């Protein structure tokens, strides 16, 4: 290892994911081993992602991390577990272009700087910790030349945040709970890539971007300790659902996919209610969105939209195709219009080209929307302004990538400090 004060950096981007068969409950709190398998859809990182820059230099005197511009402590066991596991697998680095050589053993003595940024709200039920820990592990593995495949890396990311293991892949992903005490077989595997079912369009209603009252970690612990429904779900219900969901994804069977997704989301929230004291993640707006989708699906006779809610009030709505997504957005904007001073392009973000297809290039168009004809009994009127913070339009997306454009790095290449 040369003695000059160089800085060696890697920047990566990792998607978030939304579970369609939920993970809720751990059998091992330390290793983060779940009580059941789960399945998720990776969301397009163009719209929802974490970007992380990791840097190493002999000039750094300790490990440091900045999240969304603010320095945070790395002393927590979850960060320490990830750092320890990755360092133990580090390889030799020989960057001839920069003249940097790092031996396997040098990594034990070198310190890291980490800067991470989410382009969506943190701790609001949009799986920010999943994208964050997946990006941390993926970027460090690239920096340290770790020779492991994505499934092996997923077992490390899992020790930061359970759902993070599923963000190491694009498309449709299964987290196998495993049976070994050491957790070595509790890994993520890809069921299908993002191109397998590219008709799907996903609209997220961000009902609240506030940090949630009960964190997933403490909520799970309380559910495992007090909910009999959780025990029944993990042992009897989820194993069958996992097989049915794998089949639905393989066959692109939207009717089965919708039935399984909605039922599993509702059962997860029933487990939260069955917990003592009960946990309330959804709110009245969440319930109104469910009502809207259920009535529409019933009136069509065949499911058009699936809904799922993680540990928060935000609705993730999966439309069977683009045409349905346009109708869905029109219905959502009719019932949950923006405040009068809100620009529509900041109210519908992500792939907002859908606004043009919906005939809604400007906010005035929202006022002219008609109530969806299939919903006979009103679930609310246009006085519901402000109930939804904004909508994100997205789709199934790819897994993690390294970003080679240095201008996107979050750390200064000379100092290794945040830009």
C-alpha positions in Angstrom: 0.0 0.0 0.0 1.5 3.3 -1.1 1.9 5.9 1.6 0.7 9.0 -0.3 -2.6 10.6 0.7 -4.8 9.2 -2.1 -8.6 8.8 -2.1 -10.1 5.7 -3.8 -13.9 5.9 -4.4 -16.8 4.0 -5.9 -20.4 5.3 -6.4 -23.4 3.0 -6.9 -27.1 3.2 -7.3 -29.5 0.7 -5.8 -33.3 0.4 -6.1 -35.9 0.0 -3.4 -38.4 -2.8 -3.5 -42.0 -3.4 -2.4 -43.0 -6.7 -1.0 -46.1 -8.4 -2.5 -45.8 -11.3 0.0 -44.8 -9.5 3.2 -41.8 -10.0 5.6 -43.0 -9.4 9.1 -41.4 -11.0 12.1 -37.9 -12.3 12.9 -36.9 -15.6 14.4 -33.4 -14.2 15.1 -33.1 -10.5 15.9 -29.4 -10.3 15.7 -28.9 -12.0 12.3 -32.2 -10.7 11.0 -33.7 -14.0 10.0 -37.4 -13.9 9.1 -40.2 -16.2 10.2 -41.3 -16.6 6.6 -40.3 -16.3 2.9 -41.2 -13.1 1.1 -41.5 -11.9 -2.5 -41.0 -8.3 -3.8 -41.0 -6.2 -6.9 -38.0 -4.0 -7.5 -39.0 -0.5 -8.4 -37.3 1.5 -11.2 -34.2 3.2 -9.8 -34.8 6.2 -12.1 -37.7 7.1 -9.8 -36.8 5.6 -6.4 -33.3 4.8 -5.4 -30.4 5.3 -3.1 -27.1 6.6 -4.4 -24.0 5.9 -2.2 -20.4 6.9 -2.6 -17.8 5.0 -0.5 -14.2 6.1 -0.2 -11.1 4.8 1.4 -7.9 6.7 2.1 -4.9 6.4 4.5 -5.7 10.0 5.5 -9.0 9.0 7.1 -8.7 8.6 10.9 -12.1 6.8 11.5 -15.1 5.4 9.6 -17.7 8.2 8.9 -21.1 8.3 7.2 -23.4 11.1 5.9 -27.1 10.3 5.1 -28.9 12.9 3.0 -26.2 15.4 3.9 -26.2 14.9 7.7 -23.5 13.0 9.5 -24.9 9.9 11.4 -23.3 7.5 13.8 -21.9 4.1 12.5 -21.8 2.6 16.0 -25.1 0.7 15.6 -24.8 -3.1 15.4 -26.5 -3.2 11.9 -23.8 -0.9 10.3 -21.0 -2.7 12.2 -22.2 -6.1 11.1 -22.3 -5.1 7.5 -18.9 -3.4 7.7 -17.3 -6.4 9.4 -18.7 -8.9 7.0 -17.6 -7.0 3.9 -14.1 -6.2 5.3 -13.6 -9.9 6.0 -14.3 -10.7 2.3 -12.2 -7.8 0.9 -9.8 -8.7 -1.9 -6.6 -7.1 -3.4 -7.1 -3.8 -5.3 -4.7 -2.7 -8.0 -5.8 0.4 -9.8 -2.9 1.0 -12.3 -4.5 4.1 -13.7 -4.5 5.9 -10.3 -1.4 4.0 -9.1 -3.3 2.7 -6.0 -2.5 -0.7 -4.6 -4.4 -2.1 -1.6 -3.6 -5.5 -0.2 -6.2 -7.8 1.3 -4.8 -7.3 4.8 -4.7 -3.5 4.4 -8.5 -3.2 4.6 -8.4 -4.0 8.4 -6.4 -0.8 9.0 -8.0 1.6 6.5 -11.0 3.7 7.3 -14.0 4.5 5.2 -16.1 7.5 4.3 -19.7 6.8 3.2 -22.2 9.3 1.8 -25.7 8.2 0.9 -28.7 9.9 -0.5 -32.3 8.7 -1.0 -34.4 10.4 -3.7 -37.5 9.6 -1.7 -38.6 10.1 2.0 -36.6 8.2 4.6 -38.4 6.0 7.2 -41.9 6.8 5.8 -42.8 3.3 4.7 -41.1 3.4 1.3 -38.4 0.9 2.1 -35.6 3.5 2.3 -33.5 1.3 4.7 -33.8 -1.6 2.2 -32.3 0.5 -0.7 -29.8 2.1 1.8 -28.2 -1.0 3.2 -28.3 -2.8 -0.2 -26.4 0.2 -1.7 -23.9 0.3 1.2 -23.1 -3.4 0.8 -23.0 -3.3 -3.0 -20.8 -0.2 -3.2 -18.4 -1.5 -0.5 -18.1 -4.9 -2.3 -17.1 -3.0 -5.5 -14.7 -0.8 -3.6 -13.0 -3.7 -1.9 -13.1 -6.1 -4.9 -15.2 -8.7 -3.0 -15.6 -11.8 -5.1 -19.2 -12.8 -4.2 -22.4 -13.1 -6.2 -25.5 -11.0 -5.5 -27.1 -13.8 -3.4 -24.1 -14.0 -1.1 -24.0 -10.2 -0.9 -27.8 -10.2 0.0 -27.0 -12.3 3.1 -24.8 -9.4 4.3 -27.3 -6.6 3.3 -29.9 -8.6 5.3 -28.0 -8.0 8.5 -28.5 -4.2 8.0 -32.2 -4.4 7.1 -34.1 -7.5 6.2 -35.7 -6.2 3.1 -32.3 -4.9 1.8 -31.4 -8.4 0.6 -34.2 -8.2 -2.0 -32.8 -4.9 -3.4 -29.6 -6.7 -4.7 -31.7 -7.8 -7.7 -34.0 -6.3 -10.3 -37.5 -7.5 -11.3 -39.2 -10.0 -9.0 -37.2 -11.3 -6.0 -37.7 -14.0 -3.4 -36.1 -13.8 0.1 -35.7 -17.4 1.2 -36.0 -17.5 5.0 -33.6 -20.5 5.2 -33.3 -22.9 8.1 -29.7 -22.7 9.3 -29.0 -21.0 12.6 -26.1 -19.0 11.2 -28.4 -17.5 8.5 -26.1 -18.6 5.6 -29.1 -19.9 3.6 -31.3 -16.9 4.3 -30.6 -15.2 1.0 -32.4 -13.4 -1.9 -32.8 -15.0 -5.4 -34.2 -13.5 -8.5 -37.5 -15.1 -9.8 -37.7 -13.0 -13.0 -36.0 -9.9 -14.3 -37.7 -6.5 -14.9 -38.4 -7.3 -18.6 -40.4 -10.4 -17.8 -43.6 -8.5 -17.0 -43.0 -5.1 -18.4 -46.7 -4.3 -18.9 -47.1 -3.4 -15.2 -47.2 0.2 -14.2 -46.9 1.2 -10.5 -48.4 4.3 -8.9 -47.5 5.1 -5.3 -49.7 7.5 -3.4 -47.5 9.1 -0.8 -50.1 9.7 1.9 -47.5 10.8 4.4 -43.8 11.3 4.1 -43.5 11.7 7.9 -41.4 9.3 9.9 -43.7 6.5 11.1 -44.7 6.3 14.8 -43.8 2.6 15.3 -40.6 1.6 13.5 -40.7 -1.7 11.6 -38.1 -3.2 14.0 -40.1 -2.6 17.2 -43.4 -3.4 15.4 -42.1 -6.8 14.3 -40.8 -7.6 17.8 -44.1 -6.8 19.4 -46.0 -8.8 16.8 -43.8 -11.9 17.2 -44.3 -11.7 21.0 -48.1 -11.1 21.1 -49.9 -12.0 17.8 -51.3 -15.5 17.4 -52.3 -14.5 13.9 -48.7 -13.9 13.0 -47.8 -17.5 14.1 -50.6 -18.9 12.0 -49.7 -16.8 9.0 -46.0 -17.8 9.1 -46.6 -21.5 9.5 -49.8 -22.1 7.5 -50.6 -19.3 5.2 -47.4 -17.8 3.7 -45.8 -21.1 2.5 -48.8 -21.8 0.2 -49.0 -18.1 -0.9 -45.3 -18.1 -1.9 -45.8 -21.0 -4.3 -49.0 -19.4 -5.8 -47.2 -16.1 -6.2 -44.2 -17.7 -7.9 -46.7 -19.3 -10.3 -48.6 -16.1 -10.9 -45.4 -14.2 -11.7 -44.1 -16.9 -14.0 -47.3 -17.0 -15.9 -48.0 -13.2 -15.8 -51.4 -14.1 -14.3 -52.6 -10.7 -13.1 -55.9 -11.9 -11.6 -54.0 -14.3 -9.2 -51.2 -11.8 -8.6 -53.8 -9.2 -7.5 -55.7 -11.5 -5.3 -52.6 -12.7 -3.5 -51.0 -9.2 -3.3 -54.1 -7.5 -1.8 -55.0 -10.4 0.5 -51.4 -10.6 1.9 -51.2 -6.8 2.5 -54.5 -6.9 4.3 -53.4 -9.9 6.4 -50.1 -8.1 7.3 -52.1 -5.1 8.6 -54.5 -7.5 10.4 -51.4 -8.9 12.2 -50.5 -5.4 13.2 -54.0 -4.9 14.7 -53.7 -8.3 16.4 -50.5 -7.1 18.1 -50.6 -5.9 21.7 -50.7 -2.9 21.8 -52.2 -2.7 18.3 -50.1 -1.0 15.6 -51.9 1.3 13.1 -49.8 1.9 9.9 -52.7 2.8 7.6 -55.0 5.8 8.0 -58.4 6.9 6.7 -56.9 8.0 3.3 -55.2 4.5 2.9 -58.6 2.9 3.6 -60.3 5.2 1.0 -57.8 4.2 -1.6 -58.4 0.5 -0.9 -62.2 1.1 -1.3 -61.7 2.9 -4.6 -59.6 0.0 -6.0 -61.9 -2.8 -4.6 -65.0 -1.1 -6.2 -63.3 -0.6 -9.5 -62.0 -4.2 -9.7 -65.4 -5.6 -8.8 -67.2 -3.4 -11.4 -64.8 -4.6 -14.1 -65.3 -8.2 -13.2 -61.6 -8.9 -13.6 -58.9 -7.2 -11.5 -57.3 -4.1 -13.0 -55.2 -2.9 -10.0 -53.5 -4.6 -7.1 -52.8 -2.6 -3.9 -50.2 -3.2 -1.2 -49.2 -1.2 1.9 -45.9 -1.7 3.8 -45.4 -0.4 7.3 -46.9 3.0 6.6 -50.0 4.6 5.1 -48.6 5.0 1.5 -50.4 3.0 -1.1 -48.5 1.1 -3.8 -50.9 0.5 -6.7 -49.9 -2.0 -9.5 -51.9 -1.5 -12.7 -52.1 -4.4 -15.2 -51.0 -2.1 -18.1 -50.5 1.5 -19.2 -54.1 2.1 -20.3 -55.4 1.0 -16.8 -52.7 3.1 -15.1 -53.9 6.2 -17.0 -57.5 5.5 -15.8 -56.2 4.9 -12.3 -54.4 8.2 -12.2 -57.5 10.0 -13.4 -59.5 8.4 -10.6 -56.9 9.2 -8.0 -56.6 12.8 -9.1 -60.4 13.2 -9.1 -60.6 12.0 -5.4 -57.3 13.3 -4.2 -56.6 16.5 -6.2 -53.6 18.7 -5.6 -54.0 21.9 -3.6 -54.8 24.8 -5.8 -51.3 26.3 -5.6 -49.5 23.0 -6.4 -47.9 22.5 -9.8 -49.2 19.2 -11.3 -45.7 18.1 -12.3 -44.5 18.2 -8.7 -47.7 16.4 -7.6 -47.2 13.5 -10.1 -43.5 12.7 -10.2 -41.3 9.9 -11.6 -42.6 9.0 -15.0 -44.9 11.9 -15.3 -45.3 11.5 -19.1 -48.5 9.6 -18.0 -50.1 13.0 -17.3 -50.1 13.8 -21.0 -51.8 10.5 -21.8 -54.4 11.3 -19.1 -55.0 14.6 -20.8 -53.7 16.5 -17.7 -50.9 18.7 -18.8 -51.9 21.4 -16.3 -53.6 21.6 -12.9 -56.8 23.1 -14.4 -57.4 19.8 -16.1 -57.9 18.1 -12.8 -60.9 20.3 -12.0 -62.6 19.0 -15.2 -62.2 15.3 -14.4 -65.4 13.4 -14.1 -66.0 10.8 -11.3 -65.0 7.3 -12.4 -68.3 5.9 -13.9 -67.8 2.4 -12.4 -67.9 3.7 -8.8 -71.6 4.2 -8.2 -71.5 5.2 -4.5 -69.2 8.1 -3.8 -66.1 7.4 -1.6 -65.5 11.1 -1.2 -65.6 14.3 -3.2 -63.0 16.8 -4.5 -62.7 18.4 -1.1 -60.0 15.9 -0.2 -57.2 18.2 -1.2 -54.0 17.7 0.7 -54.7 14.1 1.8 -52.1 12.8 -0.6 -48.7 14.6 -0.5 -47.9 13.5 -4.1 -47.9 10.5 -6.5 -44.9 8.6 -7.9 -45.4 6.8 -11.2 -42.9 4.0 -11.8 -42.5 0.4 -13.0 -40.6 -2.8 -12.2 -36.9 -1.9 -12.5 -33.3 -3.2 -12.6 -30.9 -4.0 -9.8 -27.8 -2.2 -8.5 -25.3 -0.5 -10.8 -22.0 1.2 -10.4 -22.1 4.9 -11.5 -18.9 5.8 -13.4 -19.8 9.4 -13.9 -17.6 11.1 -11.2 -19.8 14.2 -11.3 -22.5 12.1 -9.6 -20.2 11.1 -6.7 -21.4 12.4 -3.3 -17.8 12.8 -1.9 -15.1 15.1 -3.1 -12.4 13.0 -4.9 -9.6 15.1 -3.4 -10.7 15.2 0.3 -13.2 12.3 0.6 -15.6 14.7 2.3 -19.2 15.5 1.2 -19.4 17.8 -1.7 
